Amino acid sequence: MWEKKLEIYDKLVGKCPRFERKGKTMPYTSANGYMFSLLNKDGEIGIRFSKEVQQKYIEELQTTIYKSYGAVMKGYILIPDKMLEDLDVLSIYLNESYNYVMSLDPK
């Protein structure tokens, strides 16, 4: 199950040439000093947005906040499995997340 999600996550990140996947045991993306997506040990993908956008997508996508290793990930939403069927659409969200972290002051 986790390996299948890793394959999907890698394909998703592969559609976004401005950044690459990092991490061996905990795959993630980061830019400007901020992590903005990750695949947790449960095979769940989370993507980070501003607080306002996070709330909007939780409602629109009928999802919830994202947790990793029992911790609530600030600004992240849980990507519903149904969204994994269209990586072209999902890559738009991931690119939006990248744009968001690039708008923040560098860490």
Secondary structure as GFF3:
##gff-version 3
##sequence-region A 1 107
A	DSSP	alpha_helix	2	14	.	.	.	ID=ss1
A	DSSP	beta_strand	28	31	.	.	.	ID=ss2
A	DSSP	beta_strand	34	39	.	.	.	ID=ss3
A	DSSP	beta_strand	45	48	.	.	.	ID=ss4
A	DSSP	alpha_helix	51	60	.	.	.	ID=ss5
A	DSSP	beta_strand	65	68	.	.	.	ID=ss6
A	DSSP	beta_strand	71	78	.	.	.	ID=ss7
A	DSSP	three_ten_helix	81	85	.	.	.	ID=ss8
A	DSSP	alpha_helix	87	103	.	.	.	ID=ss9
###
